[in-house]
């Protein structure tokens, strides 16, 4: 069935793509520190760490976190919307000598990307919170369809109103509403000078 989108929705999607492409063309994006965040390290190496399995990173950027996961025994697939970022992520994985499947595509259209799952861990560093509102249900359903039993989603996002547009940002209440079949297990404020959060969700059911 062909997807129907309004002109305003198409404009929003195009604006997001342009903004991301501009970040990677002009220099280092602010979310790409080159170091895996301690919140991800805790999931992989900390007390009660997850056993290594299959992971999918949404909005992988230049691949820092995907490479980190692969170095710690995870089988990793990664998706980003921007060609330049995907090329850099592949180069980073090759330089590190790890196997990461890096694909160029839309995190809200995973059926078109070629990441069938199931996955034990999903990682999202500022991807979902920048997605136009009309695509967020598709993002959630895409992850749900690829979630192994008990899968975990670790997501970093900024709060509503941080950016000037009408849709960026997210909240715990929104995630509880959109992610049917998931349980929000933790919300930890970030350390940024504006409202940010680390959200942890766990899938309740069996893989679809």
N, C-alpha and C positions, 0 to 999 in steps of 0.2 A: 504494500500500500504506500503510495507516494505521500511524503510528509508535506503538510501545508503550513507555511509560515507567513506571518504578516510582514509588511514592509518594515515596520518598526523592529520586529524580531530579527529580520535579516540584517538590518543596520547595526543592531547590538552585536551580533555575532561577528560581523565584519570589523567593527570597532575594536573588539577584544583581540582579534587576530592581528590587526595593525599595531596595536599597542605592544603586544608581545614581540612581534617581529622587530619593532623599533628598539625595544630593550636589548635584544640580542645583536642587532646591527650596530647600535651605538656604544655598546660596552657591556660590562658585567651587570646582569640583573640584580636587584637588591636582595632577592630571595636566594641567590646562588652563592653561598659563602665558601664553597669548596671543602667544607667539613661536615660530616654527618652530625645532625643535632643530637644532643644528649638524650632527648626523649626517644629517638629511634634506637640509639645505643642501648638504652635501658631495656627496650623490648627484646633486643637481640642478645645482649650480654649480661644484663642485670639480674638481680634476684628474681626468680620466677620467669626467666627468659623463655620465649617460645622456642620449641625445637625447630631447627631449620626445615623448611619445606618449600612451597612455591609462593612467590611474591609478585605482585603487580604494582608498579609505581605509576601513578597518574600525574601527568605534568612533570616529567622527569628532568626537564632542563638539560644541563650538560652532563648528567649522569652520576653526580657525586654519590648520591644515596643508593642508587642501583649497584654501583661498583662496590660500595661498602657491604651491601647485603650479599652480593656474590662472593666477596672475599670471606664471608662468614658462613659459607656453605649453602646459601639459598639459591634456588633455581629462579632466575629473575627475568621477567618481561617488563618493559618500560615503554610508555607512550608519551609523546609530546606533539603539540600542534605545529611547532615551528621547525622547518627543515634545518635551519642553521643549528639549533639546539640538538636535534637528532644526530647530525653529523658529528658534533663535538662529543656527544655522549658515546657514540660508537668508537671514536678515536680514544676517548678516556678508558673505555673498557678494554680495547686492544692494548693500550699502553700498560694497563694494570695486569694483563694476562688472564682476564676473567671472561666468562661466557655470559653476556647479557643480550637478550633479544630486544633491540631498541627499534621501535616502529613509529612512523610518523602518522598521526591520526588524531581524531577528536575523542576525548575521554567520555563524551556523552553519546558516542556512536560506536561502541566497542564491537558491535556485530560486523562493522565494516573494517575493523582494524586487524583482526586475526589473532585474538587472545582468548581462546575458548575456556581456559581455566580447567578445573577449579583451582582457586588460590586460597592459601592459608592466611596470607597477610596482604593487605592493601595499604599503600603509603601515599599520602597526598600532602605536599607542602605548598599551600597557597593556590591549588588548582580549583577546587570546588567553589571557593569563596569569590572567585572572579568569573564564574560562569553565569551567563544571563539566566534569569529566573525561569524562563520557559523551557530551558534545557536541563534543569536540575533533577526533575523526576526521572528523566532518561538516564542520567548519570547514576542515580541510586538504583534503578532497576537493572542497569548493566552490571553493577557490582554484585547485586543480590543474585543474579543469574549465574555468577561465576564464583560464588562463595562456597568454600568447603564447609562442612559442619563445624561450627565454632570459630569460623574465620574472624580475624580481627581487622579493623580499620583504624589506622592512626592518621589523624588529619590535623594539620595546622591551618588556622584561618584567622583573618581579621574580622572585627566586629562590624555590624551595619553602620553606615555613615562615615566610615574612615575615608573613603574615596568620594569624589564629587558626583559620580554617576548614580543612577537610581536603583541599581541592583546589587552592587558588590557588597561583600560581607556576609556573614552567617552567624547563627546563634544556636545554642543548645536546643531551644524550643523548635527551631526549624528542622534540625537534624532528627529530632524525635518524631516529627510529623512526616518527613519525607522518607525516612529509611524504615519502611515497614519490614518487620521480621528481624530487626536489629535492636539491641539494647545499648543505650548510652551509659557506659560504665564509669567514665571519668571526664571531668572538664577541669583543666588546669590553666590558669591565666599565663600568658606569655610574658616576656620581659621587655617587650618593645615599649616605646614612649606613647603609643596609641593602643587601643584595645585589641588584643590578640588572644587566641586560645589554642590549647592542644585538646582535641577531642578524641576519645577512645570509644569505639563502638564494637560490639561483638554480635556476630550473626547467630540467631537463635536456632535456626532450622537446618535441615539437610540441604545439600547442594541441589540446585534446580536441574 
